[in-house]
Amino acid sequence: MIRQEPTAEAWADALKLYEWLCTFVAVSPREHDEWWLDVGAIMRLETRDPRGRESIDPYEGEEERVEDPFFPWLGIPSSPADTEGYRRRVDEIPASSVRSLLGLLGAAGHRSDLSVTPGWAEHRPERERRAEVILSRFPEGTRFYTNLAWQPDHPDFSTQPFRSHAPFGRYDWDAGLIAVNDEEVAVLWNFQNT
């Protein structure tokens, strides 16, 4: 299926999925064969969206960032030697499951069972619509990775039970999505204290 690229306005509207949450969203040009180096550049805030689209940095100007310019990340891949440790923290996720993961990253509350999150059923269609717009930015052939463990082979993150995770941040729980294609790399990451 060929997706139509979202306009700047549609992209900005879709990112409202993460409004009022501690969710980081950034896209950068892919500049390295080893795309973890591009992920590291995103985490260090060294890049800008190649299409001039909106990004989200919930820590911009916050005290934690003043004290630690890399907050909230536990560490950042900076060299080819770092990449193996990061590679072990994620697994590739099928494209068919990305929309539900994007929705999970936009839900505050019961990450172990979204159905008990207040307003989940009522707001689910709008969340899924926004998630689909975000997903539409990434062309066929994009590979997706997450730090969440899942079952079965093609999970629906809006219905599956509690997931373990490999932490990337300084919070009790963080979950994210990395999108990689020949042109761009994206990092979408949610941080929560329990």
C-alpha positions in Angstrom: 0.0 0.0 0.0 1.3 3.4 -1.0 0.9 6.0 1.8 0.4 9.7 1.1 2.9 11.8 2.9 1.3 14.0 5.5 1.3 17.8 5.1 3.1 19.9 7.8 -0.3 20.8 9.2 -1.4 17.2 9.3 1.8 16.1 10.9 1.5 18.8 13.6 -2.1 17.8 14.3 -1.1 14.1 14.5 1.6 15.0 17.1 -1.2 16.2 19.4 -1.5 12.5 20.2 1.4 13.2 22.6 0.1 16.5 24.0 0.3 16.6 27.8 2.6 13.6 27.9 6.3 13.2 28.4 6.9 12.0 24.8 9.9 12.9 22.7 9.4 12.9 18.9 12.2 13.8 16.4 13.1 12.9 12.8 16.5 13.5 11.2 18.1 12.8 7.9 19.8 9.4 7.7 23.5 10.1 7.4 25.2 6.9 8.4 25.1 3.3 7.3 25.0 2.4 11.0 21.7 4.2 11.8 22.3 4.0 15.6 24.7 6.9 15.1 21.8 8.9 13.6 19.6 7.8 16.7 22.4 9.1 18.9 22.5 12.5 17.0 18.7 12.8 17.6 19.1 12.0 21.3 21.9 14.7 21.6 19.6 17.2 19.8 22.1 17.7 17.0 19.7 17.3 14.2 16.6 19.0 12.7 13.7 17.5 10.8 14.8 17.4 7.2 11.3 18.5 6.1 11.0 21.3 8.6 8.3 19.5 10.5 7.4 19.9 14.1 9.2 17.9 16.8 8.5 17.4 20.5 11.1 17.8 23.2 9.3 17.8 26.6 12.5 18.7 28.4 13.5 21.8 26.4 14.3 24.5 28.9 13.6 22.2 31.9 15.8 22.1 35.0 16.8 18.5 34.4 18.1 19.4 30.9 20.1 22.3 32.3 21.8 20.0 34.8 22.3 17.1 32.2 22.1 18.1 28.5 21.3 14.5 27.6 18.4 14.1 30.0 16.2 11.9 30.0 18.4 9.3 28.2 20.4 6.8 30.2 23.1 6.8 27.6 23.5 7.7 23.9 25.1 5.7 21.1 28.1 7.8 20.0 30.4 5.4 18.3 30.3 2.2 16.3 31.5 0.4 19.4 28.3 1.5 21.3 25.9 0.2 18.8 25.9 -3.5 19.7 24.6 -2.7 23.2 21.8 -0.7 21.9 21.0 -3.2 19.2 20.3 -5.8 21.9 17.8 -3.5 23.6 15.3 -3.5 20.7 13.6 -5.9 18.3 12.2 -5.2 14.9 8.4 -4.9 15.0 6.2 -5.7 12.0 4.8 -2.6 10.2 1.3 -4.0 10.9 1.8 -3.4 14.6 3.2 0.2 14.4 -0.1 2.0 14.5 -1.1 0.4 17.8 2.4 1.1 19.3 2.1 4.7 18.3 -1.3 4.8 20.1 0.2 3.2 23.2 2.9 5.9 23.3 0.1 8.4 23.3 -1.8 6.9 26.2 -1.0 8.0 29.8 -2.1 5.6 32.5 -2.4 1.8 32.5 0.3 0.7 30.0 -0.4 -2.9 31.1 -4.0 -2.7 30.0 -5.1 0.3 27.9 -8.7 -0.8 28.1 -8.8 0.4 31.7 -7.2 3.8 31.0 -9.9 6.4 31.5 -11.4 7.6 28.2 -9.5 4.9 26.1 -12.5 3.5 24.3 -13.9 7.0 23.7 -10.7 8.5 22.3 -9.3 5.4 20.6 -10.6 6.2 17.1 -9.0 9.7 17.2 -5.8 8.3 18.6 -5.7 5.7 15.8 -6.3 8.3 13.2 -3.5 10.4 14.4 -1.2 7.4 14.7 -2.0 6.5 11.1 -1.0 10.0 10.0 2.3 9.7 11.8 2.8 6.2 10.2 2.1 7.6 6.8 5.3 9.7 6.8 7.3 6.5 6.6 7.4 4.8 3.2 7.1 1.2 2.4 10.4 -0.5 3.3 10.8 1.5 6.5 12.0 -0.8 9.4 10.6 -0.3 12.9 12.1 -1.2 16.2 10.9 -1.0 19.8 12.3 -1.7 23.3 9.1 -3.5 24.3 8.8 -7.3 24.5 5.6 -8.7 22.9 3.6 -11.7 21.9 2.5 -12.9 19.4 4.3 -12.3 16.0 2.0 -9.4 15.0 1.0 -7.7 18.3 -1.8 -5.3 18.8 -0.3 -3.0 21.6 -3.7 -1.7 22.4 -5.0 -5.1 23.6 -2.0 -7.2 24.6 -1.2 -7.7 28.3 1.8 -6.2 30.2 5.1 -5.9 28.3 8.6 -5.9 29.6 11.0 -3.3 28.3 14.7 -2.6 27.9 15.1 0.9 29.4 16.6 3.8 27.5 15.6 6.5 29.9 15.9 7.5 33.6 12.3 6.8 34.4 10.5 3.8 35.9 9.2 2.9 32.4 9.9 4.1 28.9 8.7 2.8 25.6 9.6 3.8 22.2 9.7 3.4 18.4 12.6 3.9 16.1 11.8 4.1 12.4 14.6 3.7 9.9 14.6 4.0 6.1 17.2 5.1 3.5 16.4 8.8 3.9 15.3 9.3 7.5 15.5 8.1 11.1 12.8 8.9 13.7 12.7 8.4 17.4 9.4 8.5 19.3 9.7 7.8 23.0 7.4 8.0 26.0 8.7 8.3 29.6 6.6 7.6 32.7 7.2 7.3 36.4 5.0 4.8 38.1 
